[in-house]
Amino acid sequence: MKVVDTREYVSMLRELTEEGKEVSMIIAGNSMSPFLIHERDSICFKKPDRKLKKGDMVFYQRPNGQYIMHRICRVKPEGYYIVGDAQQEIEGPVSEEQIFAVITRVNRKGKWIGPGDFWWEFFEHVWVNIVPIRRFAVRLYGYVYRNRKNV
């Protein structure tokens, strides 16, 4: 296994999206859990070819050069407000120029899914709207999951 600098790698993938190509990469980091898990899942992304909307997962570059893949939670005239699925702190406004890719599909738990799949739709339309209570929802899910055999 070869370790590659994430910034260099994503920069190279960004160039490919600028050429009109769809590219893929394995998820690094935990900010998109529970939907996407570090080093388990992967994503495909391309340059946006439509108006971005609430719920879209996008790749953008922060002013400090860091590349981030999160979900749009609000669209305002001054820009996009973005949050990771595992986070409660909303970042923004992020300008349209900072966003260079939209995620088109994901390989989650070994299965390719995209728009129309239950989990895709759940995170795009429900999870993005419950930012203030996510921590409670994850704890409740964990409790139910751990105790499901006792029911």
Backbone as CSV, one residue per row, in Angstrom:
resi,resn,N_x,N_y,N_z,CA_x,CA_y,CA_z,C_x,C_y,C_z
1,MET,0.839,-1.168,0.000,0.000,0.000,0.000,0.890,1.238,0.000
2,LYS,0.533,2.201,-0.830,1.278,3.451,-0.904,0.446,4.569,-0.280
3,VAL,1.059,5.349,0.590,0.385,6.474,1.225,0.642,7.715,0.380
4,VAL,-0.453,8.418,0.057,-0.374,9.613,-0.785,-0.944,10.787,-0.008
5,ASP,-0.355,11.951,-0.147,-0.862,13.163,0.481,-2.262,13.463,-0.061
6,THR,-3.223,13.582,0.844,-4.620,13.790,0.450,-4.798,15.031,-0.406
7,ARG,-4.147,16.126,-0.036,-4.307,17.371,-0.790,-3.821,17.210,-2.224
8,GLU,-2.685,16.542,-2.399,-2.165,16.303,-3.750,-3.092,15.390,-4.546
9,TYR,-3.570,14.338,-3.890,-4.431,13.363,-4.549,-5.750,14.000,-5.004
10,VAL,-6.399,14.724,-4.102,-7.671,15.365,-4.448,-7.446,16.446,-5.493
11,SER,-6.328,17.141,-5.415,-5.999,18.147,-6.422,-5.919,17.521,-7.811
12,MET,-5.306,16.343,-7.891,-5.208,15.630,-9.161,-6.602,15.190,-9.644
13,LEU,-7.418,14.683,-8.725,-8.781,14.275,-9.086,-9.611,15.483,-9.522
14,ARG,-9.386,16.611,-8.879,-10.095,17.844,-9.252,-9.786,18.211,-10.702
15,GLU,-8.519,18.108,-11.087,-8.138,18.397,-12.474,-8.887,17.489,-13.448
16,LEU,-9.045,16.225,-13.082,-9.778,15.290,-13.946,-11.251,15.679,-14.070
17,THR,-11.851,16.163,-12.968,-13.247,16.596,-13.056,-13.376,17.822,-13.953
18,GLU,-12.375,18.698,-13.928,-12.385,19.874,-14.799,-12.358,19.472,-16.277
19,GLU,-11.793,18.308,-16.553,-11.756,17.784,-17.926,-13.054,17.059,-18.293
20,GLY,-14.019,17.045,-17.364,-15.302,16.414,-17.631,-15.400,14.955,-17.228
21,LYS,-14.402,14.456,-16.523,-14.393,13.054,-16.120,-15.053,12.869,-14.759
22,GLU,-15.641,11.681,-14.570,-16.133,11.285,-13.255,-15.029,10.449,-12.610
23,VAL,-14.723,10.719,-11.352,-13.637,10.031,-10.664,-14.142,9.443,-9.349
24,SER,-13.343,8.567,-8.768,-13.740,7.959,-7.504,-12.579,7.966,-6.522
25,MET,-12.927,7.846,-5.254,-11.912,7.750,-4.205,-12.529,7.116,-2.969
26,ILE,-11.674,6.534,-2.147,-12.096,5.956,-0.873,-12.234,7.085,0.134
27,ILE,-13.245,6.986,0.971,-13.510,8.000,1.996,-12.401,7.993,3.046
28,ALA,-11.937,9.186,3.382,-10.966,9.361,4.466,-11.562,10.353,5.449
29,GLY,-11.704,9.963,6.686,-12.287,10.836,7.696,-13.657,10.337,8.124
30,ASN,-14.134,10.912,9.218,-15.391,10.451,9.816,-16.524,11.469,9.752
31,SER,-16.322,12.581,9.068,-17.325,13.651,9.101,-18.617,13.305,8.373
32,MET,-18.614,12.262,7.541,-19.838,11.895,6.817,-20.497,10.625,7.367
33,SER,-20.032,10.159,8.528,-20.717,9.022,9.138,-22.017,9.543,9.762
34,PRO,-23.028,8.780,9.848,-23.099,7.346,9.637,-23.326,6.913,8.182
35,PHE,-23.511,7.856,7.267,-23.766,7.474,5.873,-22.535,6.844,5.236
36,LEU,-21.389,7.493,5.369,-20.148,6.999,4.772,-19.109,6.791,5.874
37,ILE,-18.414,5.664,5.799,-17.473,5.292,6.844,-16.040,5.316,6.317
38,HIS,-15.144,5.879,7.125,-13.712,6.003,6.836,-13.119,4.672,6.374
39,GLU,-12.484,4.704,5.209,-11.769,3.582,4.596,-12.626,2.367,4.271
40,ARG,-13.928,2.426,4.501,-14.831,1.345,4.106,-15.531,1.693,2.798
41,ASP,-15.982,2.932,2.702,-16.823,3.358,1.589,-16.055,4.211,0.598
42,SER,-16.597,4.330,-0.601,-15.981,5.188,-1.619,-17.060,5.998,-2.320
43,ILE,-16.611,7.032,-3.018,-17.531,7.945,-3.699,-17.107,8.132,-5.145
44,CYS,-18.073,8.479,-5.991,-17.808,8.936,-7.359,-18.286,10.371,-7.428
45,PHE,-17.517,11.204,-8.106,-17.907,12.602,-8.213,-17.469,13.183,-9.543
46,LYS,-18.145,14.284,-9.905,-17.853,14.974,-11.156,-18.146,16.458,-10.985
47,LYS,-17.729,17.224,-11.969,-18.010,18.653,-11.985,-19.528,18.843,-12.048
48,PRO,-20.068,19.752,-11.244,-21.525,19.959,-11.274,-22.007,20.371,-12.668
49,ASP,-23.108,19.752,-13.099,-23.695,20.072,-14.401,-25.127,20.576,-14.248
50,ARG,-25.468,20.969,-13.015,-26.798,21.493,-12.706,-26.691,22.405,-11.497
51,LYS,-27.763,23.099,-11.205,-27.810,23.967,-10.022,-27.762,23.084,-8.776
52,LEU,-26.871,23.421,-7.847,-26.751,22.647,-6.615,-27.916,22.958,-5.688
53,LYS,-28.299,21.949,-4.891,-29.463,22.100,-4.022,-29.193,21.521,-2.633
54,LYS,-30.072,21.859,-1.708,-30.010,21.327,-0.352,-29.988,19.798,-0.428
55,GLY,-29.108,19.194,0.344,-28.998,17.740,0.383,-27.895,17.180,-0.488
56,ASP,-27.430,17.955,-1.482,-26.339,17.487,-2.344,-25.057,17.328,-1.531
57,MET,-24.309,16.266,-1.819,-22.969,16.107,-1.265,-22.012,16.721,-2.274
58,VAL,-21.143,17.595,-1.785,-20.235,18.312,-2.671,-18.812,18.299,-2.126
59,PHE,-17.866,18.482,-3.040,-16.461,18.683,-2.691,-16.177,20.160,-2.878
60,TYR,-15.520,20.763,-1.910,-15.131,22.163,-2.026,-13.759,22.354,-1.406
61,GLN,-13.183,23.514,-1.693,-11.868,23.835,-1.146,-11.991,25.056,-0.251
62,ARG,-11.530,24.895,0.974,-11.523,26.012,1.920,-10.438,27.008,1.520
63,PRO,-10.548,28.260,1.989,-9.519,29.262,1.678,-8.105,28.828,2.079
64,ASN,-7.979,27.959,3.096,-6.650,27.500,3.524,-6.104,26.368,2.641
65,GLY,-6.874,25.983,1.597,-6.436,24.940,0.672,-6.959,23.555,0.988
66,GLN,-7.559,23.369,2.149,-8.070,22.059,2.556,-9.287,21.657,1.714
67,TYR,-9.311,20.404,1.291,-10.441,19.864,0.539,-11.407,19.176,1.494
68,ILE,-12.690,19.447,1.304,-13.732,18.929,2.186,-14.878,18.377,1.351
69,MET,-15.437,17.243,1.773,-16.636,16.691,1.151,-17.712,16.636,2.234
70,HIS,-18.724,17.487,2.081,-19.841,17.559,3.016,-21.139,17.743,2.233
71,ARG,-22.203,17.974,2.966,-23.543,18.087,2.383,-24.078,19.514,2.509
72,ILE,-24.720,19.984,1.463,-25.347,21.316,1.501,-26.597,21.234,2.379
73,CYS,-26.671,22.131,3.378,-27.859,22.139,4.241,-28.712,23.386,4.035
74,ARG,-28.145,24.416,3.412,-28.911,25.632,3.097,-28.327,26.294,1.860
75,VAL,-29.205,26.848,1.053,-28.785,27.624,-0.112,-29.315,29.035,0.103
76,LYS,-28.405,30.005,0.158,-28.767,31.407,0.388,-28.143,32.253,-0.719
77,PRO,-28.606,33.477,-0.904,-28.022,34.345,-1.936,-26.512,34.550,-1.779
78,GLU,-26.022,34.551,-0.530,-24.591,34.780,-0.304,-23.740,33.519,-0.470
79,GLY,-24.381,32.359,-0.634,-23.627,31.122,-0.839,-24.297,29.915,-0.220
80,TYR,-23.521,28.862,-0.126,-24.012,27.585,0.392,-23.546,27.390,1.827
81,TYR,-24.408,26.798,2.632,-24.063,26.435,4.000,-23.990,24.915,4.037
82,ILE,-22.891,24.413,4.588,-22.522,23.020,4.415,-22.191,22.393,5.767
83,VAL,-22.544,21.100,5.902,-22.286,20.388,7.151,-22.024,18.913,6.839
84,GLY,-21.119,18.308,7.610,-20.893,16.872,7.500,-22.029,16.133,8.175
85,ASP,-22.303,14.914,7.744,-23.400,14.142,8.329,-23.170,13.828,9.804
86,ALA,-21.917,13.812,10.256,-21.602,13.531,11.655,-21.447,14.809,12.473
87,GLN,-21.714,15.945,11.869,-21.447,17.214,12.530,-22.714,18.001,12.816
88,GLN,-22.562,18.962,13.719,-23.654,19.875,14.028,-23.282,21.309,13.698
89,GLU,-21.999,21.559,13.498,-21.541,22.908,13.174,-21.622,23.123,11.658
90,ILE,-22.369,24.140,11.271,-22.579,24.458,9.857,-21.532,25.461,9.409
91,GLU,-20.938,25.215,8.248,-19.899,26.088,7.689,-20.480,26.886,6.534
92,GLY,-20.131,28.146,6.469,-20.581,28.932,5.339,-20.568,30.417,5.626
93,PRO,-20.822,31.188,4.617,-21.184,30.725,3.273,-19.958,30.233,2.486
94,VAL,-20.196,29.195,1.699,-19.207,28.664,0.772,-19.649,29.129,-0.610
95,SER,-18.739,29.750,-1.338,-19.105,30.289,-2.653,-19.178,29.177,-3.702
96,GLU,-19.914,29.453,-4.753,-20.034,28.502,-5.855,-18.671,28.183,-6.461
97,GLU,-17.767,29.161,-6.465,-16.426,28.966,-7.026,-15.593,27.985,-6.205
98,GLN,-15.881,27.867,-4.918,-15.143,26.938,-4.064,-15.560,25.483,-4.314
99,ILE,-16.771,25.276,-4.791,-17.300,23.929,-5.013,-16.874,23.461,-6.398
100,PHE,-16.177,22.339,-6.440,-15.693,21.842,-7.730,-16.290,20.499,-8.133
101,ALA,-17.037,19.840,-7.244,-17.597,18.536,-7.600,-18.851,18.239,-6.799
102,VAL,-19.710,17.424,-7.402,-20.893,16.901,-6.738,-20.764,15.374,-6.737
103,ILE,-21.139,14.766,-5.624,-21.043,13.310,-5.516,-22.243,12.724,-6.261
104,THR,-21.972,11.764,-7.145,-23.016,11.192,-8.002,-23.514,9.838,-7.517
105,ARG,-22.649,9.095,-6.832,-23.022,7.800,-6.275,-21.956,7.413,-5.264
106,VAL,-22.303,6.454,-4.418,-21.367,5.995,-3.390,-21.380,4.472,-3.324
107,ASN,-20.246,3.930,-2.909,-20.173,2.504,-2.619,-20.219,2.411,-1.105
108,ARG,-21.389,2.017,-0.598,-21.646,1.959,0.847,-21.839,0.506,1.236
109,LYS,-21.002,0.025,2.124,-21.059,-1.368,2.577,-20.954,-2.338,1.407
110,GLY,-20.145,-1.978,0.402,-19.911,-2.876,-0.734,-20.950,-2.828,-1.828
111,LYS,-21.908,-1.898,-1.733,-22.981,-1.800,-2.731,-23.037,-0.375,-3.282
112,TRP,-23.076,-0.253,-4.615,-23.190,1.067,-5.237,-24.618,1.557,-5.132
113,ILE,-24.782,2.773,-4.605,-26.106,3.387,-4.496,-26.023,4.839,-4.951
114,GLY,-27.167,5.374,-5.304,-27.246,6.762,-5.742,-28.650,7.277,-5.541
115,PRO,-28.980,8.389,-6.194,-30.323,8.951,-6.060,-31.392,7.887,-6.326
116,GLY,-32.393,7.875,-5.443,-33.467,6.889,-5.549,-33.334,5.771,-4.528
117,ASP,-32.115,5.492,-4.069,-31.903,4.483,-3.043,-32.417,5.018,-1.699
118,PHE,-32.964,4.142,-0.879,-33.534,4.564,0.401,-32.547,5.371,1.238
119,TRP,-31.327,4.831,1.440,-30.379,5.517,2.311,-29.890,6.841,1.714
120,TRP,-29.717,6.877,0.405,-29.342,8.137,-0.255,-30.407,9.193,0.031
121,GLU,-31.658,8.822,-0.203,-32.774,9.761,-0.021,-32.940,10.154,1.449
122,PHE,-32.757,9.203,2.370,-32.878,9.499,3.796,-31.875,10.570,4.218
123,PHE,-30.617,10.386,3.843,-29.606,11.362,4.251,-29.754,12.683,3.505
124,GLU,-30.203,12.637,2.266,-30.369,13.865,1.485,-31.569,14.692,1.942
125,HIS,-32.653,14.039,2.355,-33.887,14.773,2.659,-34.273,14.810,4.137
126,VAL,-33.895,13.799,4.915,-34.274,13.762,6.330,-33.103,14.187,7.217
127,TRP,-31.978,13.478,7.100,-30.830,13.719,7.972,-30.344,15.171,7.905
128,VAL,-30.364,15.747,6.721,-29.905,17.128,6.541,-30.803,18.124,7.286
129,ASN,-32.022,17.721,7.607,-32.962,18.609,8.300,-32.983,18.449,9.816
130,ILE,-32.231,17.492,10.344,-32.270,17.275,11.795,-30.909,17.551,12.444
131,VAL,-30.174,18.491,11.905,-28.835,18.804,12.420,-28.824,18.975,13.941
132,PRO,-29.744,19.741,14.551,-29.665,19.955,16.008,-29.865,18.684,16.845
133,ILE,-30.545,17.669,16.317,-30.816,16.475,17.135,-30.076,15.232,16.645
134,ARG,-29.097,15.404,15.769,-28.365,14.245,15.245,-27.703,13.418,16.334
135,ARG,-27.055,14.085,17.271,-26.344,13.351,18.330,-27.310,12.444,19.079
136,PHE,-28.489,12.957,19.402,-29.504,12.165,20.088,-29.973,11.006,19.198
137,ALA,-30.190,11.279,17.912,-30.655,10.244,16.984,-29.640,9.108,16.863
138,VAL,-28.351,9.439,16.808,-27.301,8.417,16.706,-27.251,7.586,17.989
139,ARG,-27.362,8.240,19.133,-27.373,7.496,20.406,-28.582,6.573,20.487
140,LEU,-29.744,7.052,20.085,-30.957,6.235,20.110,-30.807,5.033,19.180
141,TYR,-30.283,5.264,17.984,-30.059,4.169,17.044,-29.104,3.136,17.642
142,GLY,-28.011,3.593,18.246,-27.045,2.687,18.873,-27.676,1.862,19.980
143,TYR,-28.509,2.497,20.786,-29.199,1.789,21.869,-30.120,0.716,21.299
144,VAL,-30.923,1.081,20.317,-31.854,0.126,19.699,-31.082,-1.000,19.013
145,TYR,-30.020,-0.656,18.290,-29.214,-1.643,17.573,-28.588,-2.647,18.546
146,ARG,-28.023,-2.149,19.655,-27.384,-3.031,20.639,-28.397,-3.929,21.341
147,ASN,-29.610,-3.430,21.506,-30.621,-4.165,22.271,-31.675,-4.854,21.409
148,ARG,-31.489,-4.901,20.126,-32.509,-5.472,19.237,-32.713,-6.970,19.459
149,LYS,-31.711,-7.665,19.940,-31.835,-9.104,20.185,-32.707,-9.394,21.403
150,ASN,-32.848,-8.397,22.267,-33.652,-8.569,23.482,-35.117,-8.283,23.242
151,VAL,-35.471,-7.822,22.052,-36.860,-7.438,21.780,-37.632,-8.628,21.278
